[in-house]
């Protein structure tokens, strides 16, 4: 598998993301982390998740020579679990070209979606997560037009519930419960789909305000 650390500087935020990519399928995972030191713990959680899903052991990790990958703790862990390390030559990102290429694809997807939705930079991470979700469900050249998620799970992908990123929705619940859910950061508030006229469970609620534009 390939690993890379992505850093984005904005006037409103500094985002660090750990990009993980399987070699053969090029299925992608991405995690927002607060510090570079969180890479090791995040990698261990991802490794356990993937090995349970596919019933196979991780054999190889290809990365650059960043300190987050070269710590003694990280090296010991890979040695104990039989993970072969492949490190690129310093200042030669082309040797890790697969992760660099998917990084650019993710950024282009996320940038277009955020700008089209008219959302501020606070929602950059949400746009990236959505981009990853869609990329894993798009036809892939590595599978001759097949879908990564279908190859990974063996199940047909359902596209019927997809909506435009940042599209409007109307909460179909009384005001007191809405405010309570917003305070508690709940993600199970029913929303009314104005196209299909059905109630759906929301992933995130954003309260529109005149002064701030958006409010979580």
FENHU-V717511 format. One record per residue. RES is the residue in three letters. PSI is psi in whole degrees, 0 to 359 (NA if undefined). D_CENTER is the distance of its C-alpha to the mean C-alpha in Angstrom with 2 decimals. Layout:
res=RES psi=PSI d_center=D_CENTER
res=RES psi=PSI d_center=D_CENTER
//
This chain:
res=UNK psi=161 d_center=16.23
res=UNK psi=144 d_center=15.01
res=UNK psi=143 d_center=13.53
res=UNK psi=150 d_center=13.09
res=UNK psi=125 d_center=12.70
res=UNK psi=136 d_center=11.78
res=UNK psi=134 d_center=13.88
res=UNK psi=125 d_center=14.42
res=UNK psi=123 d_center=17.72
res=UNK psi=166 d_center=18.52
res=UNK psi=338 d_center=21.66
res=UNK psi=347 d_center=19.92
res=UNK psi=158 d_center=17.25
res=UNK psi=114 d_center=16.27
res=UNK psi=130 d_center=12.57
res=UNK psi=131 d_center=11.79
res=UNK psi=138 d_center=8.56
res=UNK psi=118 d_center=8.96
res=UNK psi=127 d_center=8.09
res=UNK psi=134 d_center=9.58
res=UNK psi=127 d_center=11.23
res=UNK psi=143 d_center=14.10
res=UNK psi=305 d_center=17.28
res=UNK psi=311 d_center=19.01
res=UNK psi=336 d_center=16.54
res=UNK psi=31 d_center=13.85
res=UNK psi=141 d_center=11.21
res=UNK psi=142 d_center=7.87
res=UNK psi=150 d_center=5.51
res=UNK psi=141 d_center=3.85
res=UNK psi=130 d_center=5.72
res=UNK psi=129 d_center=7.70
res=UNK psi=156 d_center=11.26
res=UNK psi=324 d_center=14.65
res=UNK psi=157 d_center=16.63
res=UNK psi=332 d_center=16.79
res=UNK psi=346 d_center=18.78
res=UNK psi=354 d_center=15.88
res=UNK psi=315 d_center=14.60
res=UNK psi=310 d_center=17.25
res=UNK psi=321 d_center=16.69
res=UNK psi=319 d_center=12.93
res=UNK psi=317 d_center=13.93
res=UNK psi=318 d_center=16.65
res=UNK psi=318 d_center=14.69
res=UNK psi=317 d_center=12.31
res=UNK psi=314 d_center=15.61
res=UNK psi=318 d_center=17.37
res=UNK psi=311 d_center=14.85
res=UNK psi=318 d_center=14.88
res=UNK psi=326 d_center=18.63
res=UNK psi=320 d_center=19.43
res=UNK psi=318 d_center=17.65
res=UNK psi=350 d_center=19.45
res=UNK psi=25 d_center=22.49
res=UNK psi=159 d_center=22.55
res=UNK psi=145 d_center=22.40
res=UNK psi=130 d_center=20.22
res=UNK psi=331 d_center=22.82
res=UNK psi=141 d_center=21.57
res=UNK psi=121 d_center=19.14
res=UNK psi=126 d_center=19.33
res=UNK psi=175 d_center=18.47
res=UNK psi=191 d_center=20.34
res=UNK psi=28 d_center=22.90
res=UNK psi=148 d_center=20.98
res=UNK psi=332 d_center=22.44
res=UNK psi=338 d_center=19.32
res=UNK psi=346 d_center=19.92
res=UNK psi=12 d_center=23.72
res=UNK psi=155 d_center=24.72
res=UNK psi=322 d_center=27.44
res=UNK psi=315 d_center=25.42
res=UNK psi=316 d_center=22.61
res=UNK psi=318 d_center=25.38
res=UNK psi=318 d_center=27.30
res=UNK psi=314 d_center=24.43
res=UNK psi=321 d_center=23.84
res=UNK psi=317 d_center=27.62
res=UNK psi=329 d_center=28.10
res=UNK psi=11 d_center=25.56
res=UNK psi=31 d_center=26.82
res=UNK psi=118 d_center=23.76
res=UNK psi=137 d_center=25.10
res=UNK psi=134 d_center=23.89
res=UNK psi=117 d_center=23.78
res=UNK psi=138 d_center=23.63
res=UNK psi=160 d_center=23.93
res=UNK psi=138 d_center=26.90
res=UNK psi=140 d_center=26.38
res=UNK psi=31 d_center=25.68
res=UNK psi=72 d_center=25.03
res=UNK psi=340 d_center=21.36
res=UNK psi=339 d_center=22.65
res=UNK psi=343 d_center=23.08
res=UNK psi=44 d_center=19.33
res=UNK psi=329 d_center=19.12
res=UNK psi=312 d_center=16.60
res=UNK psi=326 d_center=13.72
res=UNK psi=321 d_center=15.34
res=UNK psi=317 d_center=15.55
res=UNK psi=329 d_center=11.99
res=UNK psi=314 d_center=11.17
res=UNK psi=319 d_center=13.75
res=UNK psi=316 d_center=12.65
res=UNK psi=314 d_center=9.18
res=UNK psi=320 d_center=11.32
res=UNK psi=317 d_center=13.93
res=UNK psi=308 d_center=12.00
res=UNK psi=318 d_center=10.53
res=UNK psi=314 d_center=14.02
res=UNK psi=316 d_center=15.92
res=UNK psi=317 d_center=14.28
res=UNK psi=316 d_center=14.72
res=UNK psi=321 d_center=18.22
res=UNK psi=323 d_center=19.21
res=UNK psi=347 d_center=18.43
res=UNK psi=29 d_center=20.32
res=UNK psi=146 d_center=17.95
res=UNK psi=176 d_center=18.40
res=UNK psi=342 d_center=16.23
res=UNK psi=338 d_center=15.41
res=UNK psi=17 d_center=12.80
res=UNK psi=315 d_center=11.06
res=UNK psi=321 d_center=7.96
res=UNK psi=321 d_center=8.14
res=UNK psi=322 d_center=8.73
res=UNK psi=316 d_center=5.80
res=UNK psi=319 d_center=3.55
res=UNK psi=320 d_center=6.82
res=UNK psi=316 d_center=7.27
res=UNK psi=317 d_center=5.05
res=UNK psi=317 d_center=6.89
res=UNK psi=320 d_center=9.94
res=UNK psi=320 d_center=10.05
res=UNK psi=349 d_center=10.21
res=UNK psi=8 d_center=12.96
res=UNK psi=157 d_center=14.84
res=UNK psi=137 d_center=18.01
res=UNK psi=136 d_center=17.59
res=UNK psi=333 d_center=20.44
res=UNK psi=344 d_center=19.91
res=UNK psi=20 d_center=21.03
res=UNK psi=45 d_center=23.68
res=UNK psi=357 d_center=22.00
res=UNK psi=171 d_center=20.64
res=UNK psi=129 d_center=17.31
res=UNK psi=314 d_center=14.86
res=UNK psi=323 d_center=14.04
res=UNK psi=321 d_center=17.81
res=UNK psi=328 d_center=18.70
res=UNK psi=316 d_center=16.46
res=UNK psi=339 d_center=17.68
res=UNK psi=12 d_center=20.98
res=UNK psi=149 d_center=20.59
res=UNK psi=136 d_center=20.83
res=UNK psi=137 d_center=17.87
res=UNK psi=120 d_center=18.83
res=UNK psi=358 d_center=18.20
res=UNK psi=336 d_center=20.83
res=UNK psi=358 d_center=18.81
res=UNK psi=139 d_center=16.52
res=UNK psi=169 d_center=17.46
res=UNK psi=139 d_center=17.19
res=UNK psi=127 d_center=14.41
res=UNK psi=15 d_center=16.45
res=UNK psi=157 d_center=19.39
res=UNK psi=146 d_center=22.18
res=UNK psi=158 d_center=22.88
res=UNK psi=121 d_center=25.84
res=UNK psi=128 d_center=25.94
res=UNK psi=67 d_center=28.73
res=UNK psi=158 d_center=29.89
res=UNK psi=157 d_center=32.48
res=UNK psi=320 d_center=31.90
res=UNK psi=318 d_center=32.49
res=UNK psi=328 d_center=29.79
res=UNK psi=310 d_center=27.29
res=UNK psi=322 d_center=28.04
res=UNK psi=318 d_center=27.89
res=UNK psi=322 d_center=24.44
res=UNK psi=320 d_center=23.18
res=UNK psi=322 d_center=24.84
res=UNK psi=1 d_center=23.40
res=UNK psi=40 d_center=19.82
res=UNK psi=151 d_center=20.13
res=UNK psi=21 d_center=17.77
res=UNK psi=32 d_center=20.46
res=UNK psi=129 d_center=22.69
res=UNK psi=135 d_center=24.07
res=UNK psi=152 d_center=23.78
res=UNK psi=117 d_center=26.21
res=UNK psi=113 d_center=24.97
res=UNK psi=346 d_center=27.62
res=UNK psi=306 d_center=27.44
res=UNK psi=349 d_center=27.80
res=UNK psi=47 d_center=29.53
res=UNK psi=159 d_center=27.85
res=UNK psi=132 d_center=26.22
res=UNK psi=157 d_center=22.52
res=UNK psi=127 d_center=20.47
res=UNK psi=154 d_center=18.19
res=UNK psi=321 d_center=14.63
res=UNK psi=141 d_center=15.46
res=UNK psi=130 d_center=18.85
res=UNK psi=123 d_center=19.60
res=UNK psi=121 d_center=23.28
res=UNK psi=130 d_center=24.80
res=UNK psi=154 d_center=27.48
res=UNK psi=323 d_center=30.00
res=UNK psi=319 d_center=30.04
res=UNK psi=345 d_center=26.39
res=UNK psi=300 d_center=24.88
res=UNK psi=155 d_center=22.10
res=UNK psi=131 d_center=21.95
res=UNK psi=NA d_center=19.44
//
